[in-house]
Amino acid sequence: MLNYHLYTMKTIQISGFTYEAVNTIYLVVGSYFFFRIAEILAEKLSVKSVTVVKNIAMYSFGFYLIHPMVLNFVAKAVPIQGNYMFHFEILARYILTLAGCYLIIWGCHRLLPFASFLFGKLPKEAVFIYRRPDHK
């Protein structure tokens, strides 16, 4: 709610301590919630789905390193209007940033011999999202 108000009205009428307390509680509760959801999904999803998530997670350190740059480009391509499209625009930014980071890291991993130097420990072979078990 505070972030929505900040985006739409460009100002917040709240004390710094209150904002930080609400923000910290929101982050802690949200992190725990999504952690529990991830555990439940890992138990219930198919092996293929878990493999896809693991293949994306292999590049997590690279995501951490390059996401600010990619997010900057995406923010220019998908501006936030602050109207009823606000949530769709945020979702579009998230999906485009995720896809952009993945494609950049995967491409570097596949084409550059020193990609592990740039993005941390990477597996020996670059697998694009999913590989069938019978495919070598």
Residue pairs with C-beta under 8 A, 6 or more apart in sequence:
2 12
2 14
2 19
2 22
2 23
4 86
5 12
6 12
7 80
7 82
7 86
8 82
8 86
12 19
42 50
42 53
48 130
51 130
52 129
52 130
55 127
55 129
55 130
56 102
56 129
58 122
58 123
59 101
59 102
59 105
59 106
59 109
59 119
59 122
61 119
61 120
61 121
62 101
62 104
62 105
62 118
62 119
62 120
62 122
63 98
63 101
63 102
63 105
65 118
65 119
65 120
66 101
66 104
66 105
67 97
67 101
70 97
70 100
70 101
70 104
71 93
71 97
73 100
74 93
74 96
74 97
74 100
75 93
77 96
78 89
78 92
78 93
78 96
79 89
80 86
80 89
80 90
80 93
81 89
105 115
105 119
106 126
106 128
108 115
108 118
108 119
109 115
109 119
109 122
109 126
110 126
112 118
115 122
116 122
